[in-house]
Amino acid sequence: RDNVSILFYYCDLIAKKGFKKICIFGLSTKSVFKDIRLSPAVIISEYLDKLGCQVQIYDPFFSKTEVADIMPFAEFINIDGGGLNAEVILVLKKTSLYKTFSQEYLDSKGITNAKIVLDDTGMFSSYQYGKDTLYHVPGDGKLIDLIEL
């Protein structure tokens, strides 16, 4: 994404709606590389932290120590080690790993029951979500649903 301003807008909406626990999927800017140059996840996570949100980072290509070194305020999440307990999930990186996820896998990890899934990549669009989950890809016309939550 060349313009992250819409992501900042989403962060403001999320914070104003009272959501506190946010998990960001994808720290680096490249599919499988540890490259955080121009990473929207870094600046978005810092912004969410300033808004008083608890930031979690899920990126299987980074270790807990690496995430702590880059963003000491954020919590490293390994979804394979247990379920996800975030209210909001921001998917900010495309990676072939997501193509290996099954519906059952996402269900078992709690991803499909988050209150909001904001998918900047569109990679999670083919999954089914809980009746109380708002799934949104920028440009899909559902921004009004997020505003009206």
PEHU-V778170 format. One record per residue. N is the residue number from 1. RES is the residue in one letter. PSI is psi as a letter, one per 20 degrees, with the letter a starting at -180 (NA if undefined). Layout:
BEGIN
n/res/psi
N/RES/PSI
N/RES/PSI
END
This chain:
BEGIN
n/res/psi
1/R/p
2/D/h
3/N/o
4/V/j
5/S/h
6/I/h
7/L/h
8/F/h
9/Y/g
10/Y/g
11/C/g
12/D/g
13/L/g
14/I/g
15/A/g
16/K/h
17/K/i
18/G/j
19/F/p
20/K/h
21/K/o
22/I/p
23/C/p
24/I/p
25/F/o
26/G/o
27/L/g
28/S/r
29/T/i
30/K/q
31/S/g
32/V/j
33/F/q
34/K/m
35/D/o
36/I/j
37/R/p
38/L/k
39/S/p
40/P/h
41/A/h
42/V/g
43/I/h
44/I/g
45/S/h
46/E/g
47/Y/g
48/L/h
49/D/g
50/K/h
51/L/i
52/G/j
53/C/q
54/Q/o
55/V/p
56/Q/q
57/I/p
58/Y/o
59/D/o
60/P/i
61/F/i
62/F/q
63/S/r
64/K/g
65/T/g
66/E/g
67/V/g
68/A/h
69/D/h
70/I/g
71/M/n
72/P/i
73/F/i
74/A/q
75/E/p
76/F/p
77/I/p
78/N/o
79/I/h
80/D/h
81/G/i
82/G/r
83/G/r
84/L/p
85/N/k
86/A/q
87/E/h
88/V/p
89/I/p
90/L/o
91/V/o
92/L/i
93/K/p
94/K/p
95/T/q
96/S/h
97/L/h
98/Y/h
99/K/i
100/T/i
101/F/p
102/S/r
103/Q/g
104/E/h
105/Y/g
106/L/g
107/D/g
108/S/h
109/K/i
110/G/j
111/I/h
112/T/i
113/N/j
114/A/q
115/K/h
116/I/p
117/V/o
118/L/o
119/D/n
120/D/i
121/T/h
122/G/j
123/M/i
124/F/j
125/S/h
126/S/i
127/Y/q
128/Q/p
129/Y/r
130/G/q
131/K/h
132/D/j
133/T/p
134/L/o
135/Y/p
136/H/p
137/V/p
138/P/p
139/G/i
140/D/j
141/G/j
142/K/j
143/L/h
144/I/h
145/D/h
146/L/g
147/I/h
148/E/i
149/L/NA
END
